Amino acid sequence: MDKDAVRFLAAALAIAIGSIGPALGIGLIGRAGAEATGRNPEAATSILTNMILAIAFAEAVAIYALVVSLILIFVA
């Protein structure tokens, strides 16, 4: 394999593996938020605020994986 093929394979693996965790995390956060809102509808605004904050933190991990894969493609 030449250098370009290894770079593209490493970038593909970085974004694939790096996006699995945030995808599962966001799904679990959404499920927990829906369950909490169903159990206590009066606290929906507080639950929504905390849920959006947690989703933003989980999404940051996917953005880091994207940055790593772009660095592998264009810099390495």
PyMOL commands that place a pseudoatom at each C-alpha (Angstrom):
pseudoatom trace, name=CA, resn=MET, resi=1, chain=A, elem=C, hetatm=0, pos=[0.000, 0.000, 0.000]
pseudoatom trace, name=CA, resn=ASP, resi=2, chain=A, elem=C, hetatm=0, pos=[1.236, 3.447, -0.775]
pseudoatom trace, name=CA, resn=LYS, resi=3, chain=A, elem=C, hetatm=0, pos=[1.285, 6.420, 1.562]
pseudoatom trace, name=CA, resn=ASP, resi=4, chain=A, elem=C, hetatm=0, pos=[-1.930, 7.990, 0.249]
pseudoatom trace, name=CA, resn=ALA, resi=5, chain=A, elem=C, hetatm=0, pos=[-3.921, 4.803, 0.720]
pseudoatom trace, name=CA, resn=VAL, resi=6, chain=A, elem=C, hetatm=0, pos=[-2.759, 4.484, 4.319]
pseudoatom trace, name=CA, resn=ARG, resi=7, chain=A, elem=C, hetatm=0, pos=[-3.632, 8.142, 4.981]
pseudoatom trace, name=CA, resn=PHE, resi=8, chain=A, elem=C, hetatm=0, pos=[-7.143, 7.752, 3.609]
pseudoatom trace, name=CA, resn=LEU, resi=9, chain=A, elem=C, hetatm=0, pos=[-7.692, 4.489, 5.474]
pseudoatom trace, name=CA, resn=ALA, resi=10, chain=A, elem=C, hetatm=0, pos=[-6.522, 6.058, 8.737]
pseudoatom trace, name=CA, resn=ALA, resi=11, chain=A, elem=C, hetatm=0, pos=[-8.808, 9.050, 8.179]
pseudoatom trace, name=CA, resn=ALA, resi=12, chain=A, elem=C, hetatm=0, pos=[-11.765, 6.792, 7.444]
pseudoatom trace, name=CA, resn=LEU, resi=13, chain=A, elem=C, hetatm=0, pos=[-11.148, 4.737, 10.574]
pseudoatom trace, name=CA, resn=ALA, resi=14, chain=A, elem=C, hetatm=0, pos=[-10.707, 7.862, 12.697]
pseudoatom trace, name=CA, resn=ILE, resi=15, chain=A, elem=C, hetatm=0, pos=[-14.043, 9.352, 11.681]
pseudoatom trace, name=CA, resn=ALA, resi=16, chain=A, elem=C, hetatm=0, pos=[-15.870, 5.992, 11.752]
pseudoatom trace, name=CA, resn=ILE, resi=17, chain=A, elem=C, hetatm=0, pos=[-14.696, 4.987, 15.212]
pseudoatom trace, name=CA, resn=GLY, resi=18, chain=A, elem=C, hetatm=0, pos=[-14.810, 8.551, 16.500]
pseudoatom trace, name=CA, resn=SER, resi=19, chain=A, elem=C, hetatm=0, pos=[-18.449, 9.009, 15.553]
pseudoatom trace, name=CA, resn=ILE, resi=20, chain=A, elem=C, hetatm=0, pos=[-19.822, 5.778, 17.026]
pseudoatom trace, name=CA, resn=GLY, resi=21, chain=A, elem=C, hetatm=0, pos=[-19.515, 6.939, 20.639]
pseudoatom trace, name=CA, resn=PRO, resi=22, chain=A, elem=C, hetatm=0, pos=[-21.197, 10.316, 20.178]
pseudoatom trace, name=CA, resn=ALA, resi=23, chain=A, elem=C, hetatm=0, pos=[-23.980, 8.751, 18.114]
pseudoatom trace, name=CA, resn=LEU, resi=24, chain=A, elem=C, hetatm=0, pos=[-24.740, 6.248, 20.862]
pseudoatom trace, name=CA, resn=GLY, resi=25, chain=A, elem=C, hetatm=0, pos=[-24.409, 8.944, 23.515]
pseudoatom trace, name=CA, resn=ILE, resi=26, chain=A, elem=C, hetatm=0, pos=[-26.821, 11.301, 21.783]
pseudoatom trace, name=CA, resn=GLY, resi=27, chain=A, elem=C, hetatm=0, pos=[-29.312, 8.478, 21.362]
pseudoatom trace, name=CA, resn=LEU, resi=28, chain=A, elem=C, hetatm=0, pos=[-29.117, 7.597, 25.047]
pseudoatom trace, name=CA, resn=ILE, resi=29, chain=A, elem=C, hetatm=0, pos=[-29.437, 11.255, 26.036]
pseudoatom trace, name=CA, resn=GLY, resi=30, chain=A, elem=C, hetatm=0, pos=[-32.527, 11.640, 23.862]
pseudoatom trace, name=CA, resn=ARG, resi=31, chain=A, elem=C, hetatm=0, pos=[-34.101, 8.507, 25.278]
pseudoatom trace, name=CA, resn=ALA, resi=32, chain=A, elem=C, hetatm=0, pos=[-33.420, 9.591, 28.857]
pseudoatom trace, name=CA, resn=GLY, resi=33, chain=A, elem=C, hetatm=0, pos=[-34.771, 13.078, 28.152]
pseudoatom trace, name=CA, resn=ALA, resi=34, chain=A, elem=C, hetatm=0, pos=[-37.970, 11.687, 26.661]
pseudoatom trace, name=CA, resn=GLU, resi=35, chain=A, elem=C, hetatm=0, pos=[-38.447, 9.339, 29.620]
pseudoatom trace, name=CA, resn=ALA, resi=36, chain=A, elem=C, hetatm=0, pos=[-37.808, 12.136, 32.115]
pseudoatom trace, name=CA, resn=THR, resi=37, chain=A, elem=C, hetatm=0, pos=[-40.239, 14.467, 30.361]
pseudoatom trace, name=CA, resn=GLY, resi=38, chain=A, elem=C, hetatm=0, pos=[-42.848, 11.722, 30.313]
pseudoatom trace, name=CA, resn=ARG, resi=39, chain=A, elem=C, hetatm=0, pos=[-42.457, 11.143, 34.035]
pseudoatom trace, name=CA, resn=ASN, resi=40, chain=A, elem=C, hetatm=0, pos=[-42.380, 14.822, 35.011]
pseudoatom trace, name=CA, resn=PRO, resi=41, chain=A, elem=C, hetatm=0, pos=[-43.867, 17.108, 32.336]
pseudoatom trace, name=CA, resn=GLU, resi=42, chain=A, elem=C, hetatm=0, pos=[-43.593, 20.193, 34.561]
pseudoatom trace, name=CA, resn=ALA, resi=43, chain=A, elem=C, hetatm=0, pos=[-39.783, 19.998, 34.450]
pseudoatom trace, name=CA, resn=ALA, resi=44, chain=A, elem=C, hetatm=0, pos=[-39.639, 19.813, 30.649]
pseudoatom trace, name=CA, resn=THR, resi=45, chain=A, elem=C, hetatm=0, pos=[-37.800, 23.116, 30.196]
pseudoatom trace, name=CA, resn=SER, resi=46, chain=A, elem=C, hetatm=0, pos=[-35.102, 22.209, 32.709]
pseudoatom trace, name=CA, resn=ILE, resi=47, chain=A, elem=C, hetatm=0, pos=[-34.736, 18.749, 31.191]
pseudoatom trace, name=CA, resn=LEU, resi=48, chain=A, elem=C, hetatm=0, pos=[-34.505, 20.202, 27.689]
pseudoatom trace, name=CA, resn=THR, resi=49, chain=A, elem=C, hetatm=0, pos=[-31.796, 22.663, 28.717]
pseudoatom trace, name=CA, resn=ASN, resi=50, chain=A, elem=C, hetatm=0, pos=[-29.680, 19.967, 30.337]
pseudoatom trace, name=CA, resn=MET, resi=51, chain=A, elem=C, hetatm=0, pos=[-30.279, 17.622, 27.427]
pseudoatom trace, name=CA, resn=ILE, resi=52, chain=A, elem=C, hetatm=0, pos=[-29.143, 20.176, 24.833]
pseudoatom trace, name=CA, resn=LEU, resi=53, chain=A, elem=C, hetatm=0, pos=[-26.000, 20.897, 26.864]
pseudoatom trace, name=CA, resn=ALA, resi=54, chain=A, elem=C, hetatm=0, pos=[-25.158, 17.192, 27.112]
pseudoatom trace, name=CA, resn=ILE, resi=55, chain=A, elem=C, hetatm=0, pos=[-25.774, 16.704, 23.381]
pseudoatom trace, name=CA, resn=ALA, resi=56, chain=A, elem=C, hetatm=0, pos=[-23.425, 19.599, 22.611]
pseudoatom trace, name=CA, resn=PHE, resi=57, chain=A, elem=C, hetatm=0, pos=[-20.669, 17.983, 24.684]
pseudoatom trace, name=CA, resn=ALA, resi=58, chain=A, elem=C, hetatm=0, pos=[-21.217, 14.631, 22.984]
pseudoatom trace, name=CA, resn=GLU, resi=59, chain=A, elem=C, hetatm=0, pos=[-21.179, 16.254, 19.562]
pseudoatom trace, name=CA, resn=ALA, resi=60, chain=A, elem=C, hetatm=0, pos=[-17.868, 17.950, 20.373]
pseudoatom trace, name=CA, resn=VAL, resi=61, chain=A, elem=C, hetatm=0, pos=[-16.215, 14.536, 20.462]
pseudoatom trace, name=CA, resn=ALA, resi=62, chain=A, elem=C, hetatm=0, pos=[-17.445, 13.829, 16.927]
pseudoatom trace, name=CA, resn=ILE, resi=63, chain=A, elem=C, hetatm=0, pos=[-16.113, 17.193, 15.775]
pseudoatom trace, name=CA, resn=TYR, resi=64, chain=A, elem=C, hetatm=0, pos=[-12.700, 16.320, 17.257]
pseudoatom trace, name=CA, resn=ALA, resi=65, chain=A, elem=C, hetatm=0, pos=[-12.750, 13.058, 15.295]
pseudoatom trace, name=CA, resn=LEU, resi=66, chain=A, elem=C, hetatm=0, pos=[-13.587, 15.014, 12.146]
pseudoatom trace, name=CA, resn=VAL, resi=67, chain=A, elem=C, hetatm=0, pos=[-10.687, 17.396, 12.753]
pseudoatom trace, name=CA, resn=VAL, resi=68, chain=A, elem=C, hetatm=0, pos=[-8.304, 14.472, 13.277]
pseudoatom trace, name=CA, resn=SER, resi=69, chain=A, elem=C, hetatm=0, pos=[-9.432, 12.822, 10.059]
pseudoatom trace, name=CA, resn=LEU, resi=70, chain=A, elem=C, hetatm=0, pos=[-9.062, 16.073, 8.102]
pseudoatom trace, name=CA, resn=ILE, resi=71, chain=A, elem=C, hetatm=0, pos=[-5.571, 16.530, 9.522]
pseudoatom trace, name=CA, resn=LEU, resi=72, chain=A, elem=C, hetatm=0, pos=[-4.719, 12.978, 8.446]
pseudoatom trace, name=CA, resn=ILE, resi=73, chain=A, elem=C, hetatm=0, pos=[-5.951, 13.678, 4.924]
pseudoatom trace, name=CA, resn=PHE, resi=74, chain=A, elem=C, hetatm=0, pos=[-4.501, 17.109, 4.272]
pseudoatom trace, name=CA, resn=VAL, resi=75, chain=A, elem=C, hetatm=0, pos=[-1.469, 17.467, 6.585]
pseudoatom trace, name=CA, resn=ALA, resi=76, chain=A, elem=C, hetatm=0, pos=[0.007, 14.049, 7.236]
for i in range(1, 76): cmd.bond("trace and resi %d" % i, "trace and resi %d" % (i + 1))
show_as sticks, trace
zoom trace
